[in-house]
Amino acid sequence: MLRSVQGGVRADYAYEVHLHDEGTSRVTLTADCQSTGVLWRVMWPLVRIAIRASDAKQLRLLRATLEDA
């Protein structure tokens, strides 16, 4: 598990790797995000979009790293 804290937002990330077909795997990323403070609660819909975009990038980078290894 990986934890990220930025301002009033805390995100706990869990990566799971499952064998999919012969020679391939499927990676699942689960993010449990929480925020504190009124400002974060108001901005939460935008923060959620930003987190989703960032998380998708993490999975692409992980794939590229593993394929280059």
Residue pairs with C-beta under 8 A, 6 or more apart in sequence:
1 12
1 13
1 14
2 12
2 13
2 14
2 15
3 10
3 11
3 12
3 13
4 10
4 11
4 13
5 11
7 40
8 35
8 36
8 37
8 39
8 40
9 33
9 34
9 35
9 40
9 47
10 33
10 34
10 35
11 31
11 32
11 33
11 34
11 51
12 31
12 32
12 33
13 29
13 30
13 31
13 55
14 29
14 30
14 32
15 27
15 28
15 29
15 62
16 27
16 28
16 30
17 25
17 26
17 27
18 25
18 26
18 27
18 28
19 25
19 26
20 26
27 59
27 62
27 63
29 55
29 58
29 59
31 51
31 55
33 47
33 48
33 51
35 41
35 44
35 47
40 47
